[in-house]
Amino acid sequence: MNLQNHKDSIQENGFTIINNIFSGEEIEKIREVIQHIDTSKETFRKSEDLFAIRQFLKEIPDIKNLIFNENIKSIIKDIFGSDYFVVKSIYFDKPEKSNWYVAYHQDLTISVDKKLELDNFGPWTTKQNQFAVQPPLDILENIFTIRIHLDDTDENNGALKVVPTSHAKGIHRPETIDWSVETEEICKVDRGGIMIMKPLILHGSNRTTNGKKRRVIHIEFSDRELPEPLNWSERMVIN
């Protein structure tokens, strides 16, 4: 697999799409494990419009070997290097009738194990005993996200839309987007494909209109340790 084009695209545009990373059989196995989990835990969020599992890899340890197949491992190593580890994982299920609409935003927080006073870290939020904080810009710029698609995803079932190159402009408010200059791109991804993106790229998604599911596993990676005594809450090394 020649990944140079994808590496260049992430650098320049802030994202790339690579299809055929998981076989149909591998996707079925992943779906099966998710279907048989106990959804009563507080890290699970359930509504008509969205089902989400935070700390996904921690909550469902059986899934780790299914997700980190040889393709994913070589993509991480070849594009980002061998020092990267998992720092956050979420499973999203946008059901068929979902009216879940996500406005343009940047992913500006990281998940950490405790709340404390640290220079350049803040604001803080706490959800279900999980601590999130906005870190210094250089930490955010260093993170990358892999989104694994368990369903075909296009503009009709809430595919991600992005503003290419917006990841390179630091932290900025979505309402300052100048649409006479910027463009929007809909990220169509096949079932079994992945999208890789930088968290600072402006992104959002529309409501589902075609009655089809959109299930995505969202995993963030970094190669940075946080200043002591702060730790990543989901730090996990990929073997």
C-alpha positions, 0 to 999 in steps of 0.5 A: 500500500503506497501511503505517501499521497495520503500522508501528503493529503493529511499534511496539506488538507487535514484529512484523507480517506482510504477504503478497503481497510477491513474486509466484510467479514472483519466488519461483521465481527466488529458489529457482532461484538458491539451488538452483544454488550451491556449498554447500561453503563454510564459511559454509554449514551442512548437517545433516539438520535444517537447511541455512543460509547465513550472509552470504547476500547476500555469498555470493550477490550475484546474489540482491540484485536479486531480493530488493529488489523495489519492494515491499520497498524501499518497505516499508523506506522507508515504515516505517523511513525512507531511512537503513537498510542491511543488517547481517546476512543468513541463509538457513534451509532447514528440510527436510521431515523436520526435527526442528529445534526452537528454544526461545524467545530474543531475537536479541542479537548483531550481526555485526562485522568484528573483535574488540576491547575496547569498553565495553558490547560483549560477550560475544563469539563467533566462528564460522567466522571470523565475529565476533558480539557483544552490543552496547549495548541502544540498538543492538539496539532500533534493528534490525529484521528482515525474514523473506521466506518462500519457502514457506507457513508455519504451525504444522505446519512450524515457523512462528515463534511470538512473545510480543507486546510482549516486545520493549519489555522490554529484555533478559530471560531466556525462563524468566522469561516469566509465561504467566499474563500473556503470550500466544503467537502463531503467525506464519503467513506465505504463500509470497511474504509477509514477517514484520517483527520487532524482534530483542528480541521473544521468539521460537522455533519448533516441529518440522515435523510435516506433511512440508513445507519451510520456507525463509526469508531473514532480513535485519537492518537498522540505520541506526546506525554502530558506534563506530570502528574496529568495522564491521558485517561485512555492511554493504550499502546498498540502492539 
